[in-house]
Amino acid sequence: MDPRELRPGFWRWLARHPDWRREEGGATGWQPDVACFAWEGPDALVLFDPLISDEGGWRWLDGLVGRHDGPLVVAITLQWHHRSGNEVAQRYGNSRPVEVWAHEAGARPWPYPITHEFEGDGELPGGVRALGIDSVRAEVAYWIEAARTLVVGDALLGAEGERSATLRVMPTSWLVGDVSASELVQGLERLTELPVELIVLAHGEPVASEARERLREALDAAR
């Protein structure tokens, strides 16, 4: 699992996705290990798309949760990233409040209870803000002002496997409904206004150097 503290109070770890198939790798696909994140906020511990794939991971998360007295928040970036949210709620729900946040346009029904739904944007505990970027796929990015960190699910990809680009917009084959690549780029444009210093992604390496510039370049390349 190898959790790493990328910024004070902000953690990243990798977990093996149970639904990955070998044919999904390659330049336009995704690798078997996906990234998950945790933010030790001032009034809540926030887990972004948490996936725990082994007992060692649960032991590490037990220690992290045990350091916090406030509520535990599960923040979902898009409808396919519910992952271990239900297990988290069941494991810790008897000892503290557990909130699960997601875009209201997400899957119906969800595989487990969503306690808070937001339309487009939302203000979460822990100083976290949700920014809607694709209402069809019910995808949001999460902005942590105190850490100058942007958390993205699938809309942006980092370097991984055969993908060498530091940051790129997801391939058009991942789009659903009538959403076009240009509409997705338009939804992502608002993120360039943030004073972001770190971009972390479900698929690929974090972007910690000139993050805003890399984001603008990725959007320009996808137009």
Secondary structure, DSSP 8 states (H G I E B T S, - for coil): ---EEEETTEEEEEEE-TT--GGG-STTS--SEEEEEEEE-SS-EEEES----SHHHHHHHHHHHHT--S-EEEE-SSTT--TTHHHHHHHHTTTS-EEEEEETTS-SS-SS--SEEESS-EEEGGGEEEEEEETTTTEEEEEEGGGTEEEESSSEEEEETTEEEEEEE--GGG--TT--HHHHHHHHHGGGGS--SEEEESSS--B-SSHHHHHHHHHHHH-
